[in-house]
């Protein structure tokens, strides 16, 4: 059930609620498309506003799919036992590898703040390229999920309650 549209005040409160939800969670499931069909992967993320960032090796199935088709769908949610408790984020997004130094630094700062253990794997000026972890060399890249549409789900407000957050407001 889509709402008729929140007031400006309600819209601001909704944005803050959705942003808190994103900040309080750690994993996002990303659905990608490939020639054989669709594929979903769950990755740790950090966010800067509503934009999500994750680390992945370019040889993974989801990274290869994104390189061929950057349009994805993603969800952030918990595993609930009662459907009336369901809350979460659903989004359509464009997923691309981040290469600009300024954005890489800003996104990695957010990532390390959220996951301090990652700092031990980062080399100055690069991600995890060539570093040996558990006996194998890694080539890890930073990816951006930039929402093109975003919904906040809150079944506590009613079955299938989805409220859209303006994409313009998201960016």
HUFENNOR-V837606 format. One record per backbone hydrogen bond with DSSP energy under -0.5 kcal/mol. CO is the residue of the C=O (numbers start at 1). NH is the residue of the N-H. E is the energy in kcal/mol with one decimal. If there is no record, write none. Layout:
# HUFENNOR-V837606
co=CO nh=NH e=E
co=CO nh=NH e=E
This chain:
# HUFENNOR-V837606
co=1 nh=162 e=-1.9
co=7 nh=11 e=-3.0
co=8 nh=12 e=-2.1
co=9 nh=13 e=-2.0
co=10 nh=14 e=-2.7
co=11 nh=15 e=-2.5
co=12 nh=16 e=-2.0
co=13 nh=17 e=-2.3
co=14 nh=18 e=-2.8
co=15 nh=19 e=-2.6
co=16 nh=20 e=-2.4
co=17 nh=21 e=-2.1
co=18 nh=22 e=-2.3
co=19 nh=23 e=-2.7
co=20 nh=24 e=-2.2
co=21 nh=25 e=-0.6
co=22 nh=25 e=-1.0
co=26 nh=45 e=-2.0
co=28 nh=30 e=-0.6
co=28 nh=43 e=-2.4
co=29 nh=31 e=-0.5
co=29 nh=75 e=-2.0
co=30 nh=32 e=-0.5
co=30 nh=41 e=-2.2
co=31 nh=73 e=-1.7
co=32 nh=39 e=-2.4
co=34 nh=37 e=-1.4
co=37 nh=34 e=-3.6
co=39 nh=32 e=-3.4
co=41 nh=30 e=-3.7
co=43 nh=28 e=-2.3
co=46 nh=53 e=-3.1
co=48 nh=51 e=-1.6
co=51 nh=48 e=-2.3
co=52 nh=145 e=-3.2
co=53 nh=46 e=-2.0
co=54 nh=143 e=-3.0
co=56 nh=141 e=-3.2
co=57 nh=60 e=-1.9
co=60 nh=64 e=-2.3
co=61 nh=65 e=-2.2
co=62 nh=66 e=-2.4
co=63 nh=67 e=-2.1
co=64 nh=68 e=-1.5
co=65 nh=69 e=-2.5
co=70 nh=95 e=-2.9
co=72 nh=93 e=-2.4
co=73 nh=31 e=-3.5
co=74 nh=91 e=-2.4
co=75 nh=29 e=-2.7
co=76 nh=89 e=-2.5
co=78 nh=80 e=-0.9
co=81 nh=83 e=-0.5
co=82 nh=85 e=-2.3
co=83 nh=86 e=-1.0
co=86 nh=155 e=-2.9
co=87 nh=78 e=-0.6
co=88 nh=153 e=-3.2
co=89 nh=76 e=-1.9
co=90 nh=151 e=-3.0
co=91 nh=74 e=-2.6
co=92 nh=148 e=-3.0
co=92 nh=149 e=-1.6
co=93 nh=72 e=-2.7
co=93 nh=95 e=-0.5
co=94 nh=96 e=-0.5
co=94 nh=146 e=-2.6
co=96 nh=144 e=-3.1
co=97 nh=99 e=-0.5
co=100 nh=104 e=-2.7
co=101 nh=105 e=-2.6
co=102 nh=106 e=-2.2
co=103 nh=107 e=-2.9
co=104 nh=108 e=-2.8
co=105 nh=109 e=-2.0
co=106 nh=110 e=-1.7
co=107 nh=111 e=-2.4
co=108 nh=112 e=-3.1
co=109 nh=113 e=-2.0
co=110 nh=114 e=-1.9
co=111 nh=115 e=-2.8
co=115 nh=118 e=-2.1
co=116 nh=119 e=-1.4
co=117 nh=120 e=-0.9
co=118 nh=121 e=-2.0
co=118 nh=122 e=-0.7
co=119 nh=122 e=-1.0
co=123 nh=126 e=-2.0
co=126 nh=123 e=-0.7
co=127 nh=123 e=-0.7
co=127 nh=129 e=-1.1
co=128 nh=130 e=-0.7
co=131 nh=133 e=-0.6
co=131 nh=138 e=-2.1
co=133 nh=136 e=-1.3
co=136 nh=133 e=-2.6
co=138 nh=130 e=-3.4
co=139 nh=58 e=-0.8
co=141 nh=56 e=-2.2
co=142 nh=98 e=-3.1
co=143 nh=54 e=-2.0
co=144 nh=96 e=-1.8
co=144 nh=146 e=-0.7
co=145 nh=52 e=-2.0
co=145 nh=147 e=-0.7
co=146 nh=94 e=-2.2
co=149 nh=92 e=-1.9
co=150 nh=165 e=-2.7
co=151 nh=90 e=-2.1
co=151 nh=153 e=-0.6
co=152 nh=163 e=-2.3
co=153 nh=88 e=-1.8
co=154 nh=157 e=-1.8
co=155 nh=158 e=-1.4
co=158 nh=161 e=-1.7
co=160 nh=162 e=-0.7
co=161 nh=154 e=-2.3
co=162 nh=3 e=-0.9
co=163 nh=152 e=-2.6
co=164 nh=166 e=-0.5
co=165 nh=150 e=-0.6
co=166 nh=170 e=-1.3
co=167 nh=171 e=-1.7
co=170 nh=50 e=-0.7
